[in-house]
Amino acid sequence: MRYVATLQEALEQSLTTMDALHFFREKWGQTEADWSAMPGDKPASFPDDKQLKTKLVNMKHALKKQRSEV
């Protein structure tokens, strides 16, 4: 999914959670109307900040685990 790739890009830049949310909102829009207008593979419902923070935390944990296994 493209929106997950945007979160991954934020993680690769070592952004803080708040900066990552800002980065995401710059690319995907600030409102549900912006979200709906964006083309691409994404969930139908607009993700709120809590959902995005949870996704980021889960992705960070997965990334740390992946790096520790190498």
C-alpha positions in Angstrom: 0.0 0.0 0.0 1.3 3.4 -0.9 0.3 5.0 2.4 2.3 2.4 4.3 5.3 3.1 2.1 4.9 6.8 3.2 5.1 5.7 6.8 8.1 3.5 6.0 9.8 6.5 4.3 9.3 8.5 7.5 10.8 5.8 9.6 13.8 5.5 7.3 14.4 9.3 7.8 14.4 8.6 11.6 11.7 11.1 12.1 10.0 11.5 15.5 6.5 10.2 15.7 5.0 13.8 15.5 7.3 14.6 12.5 6.3 11.3 10.9 2.6 12.2 11.3 3.3 15.7 9.8 5.2 14.1 6.9 2.3 11.7 6.3 -0.3 14.4 6.4 1.7 16.5 3.9 1.6 13.7 1.4 -1.9 12.3 2.0 -3.9 15.3 3.2 -5.1 16.8 6.4 -8.8 15.9 6.2 -11.1 13.0 5.2 -12.0 14.9 2.0 -8.3 15.1 1.1 -7.9 11.4 1.8 -10.9 10.4 -0.3 -9.6 12.5 -3.2 -6.2 10.7 -3.2 -5.8 7.9 -5.7 -4.1 4.7 -4.7 -4.3 1.7 -2.6 -5.4 2.8 0.8 -8.1 2.0 3.4 -11.4 3.6 2.7 -11.6 5.3 6.1 -9.4 8.3 7.0 -6.8 7.2 9.5 -6.8 9.4 12.6 -3.6 10.3 14.4 -4.0 7.5 17.0 -4.3 4.9 14.3 -1.2 6.3 12.5 0.8 6.4 15.7 -0.1 2.8 16.4 0.9 1.8 12.9 4.2 3.7 13.2 5.0 2.0 16.6 4.3 -1.4 15.1 6.4 -0.7 12.1 9.3 0.6 14.3 9.2 -2.6 16.4 9.2 -4.8 13.3 12.1 -2.8 11.8 14.1 -3.2 15.0 13.4 -6.9 15.1 14.4 -7.3 11.5 17.6 -5.4 12.0 18.5 -7.4 15.1 18.1 -10.7 13.2 20.6 -9.7 10.6 
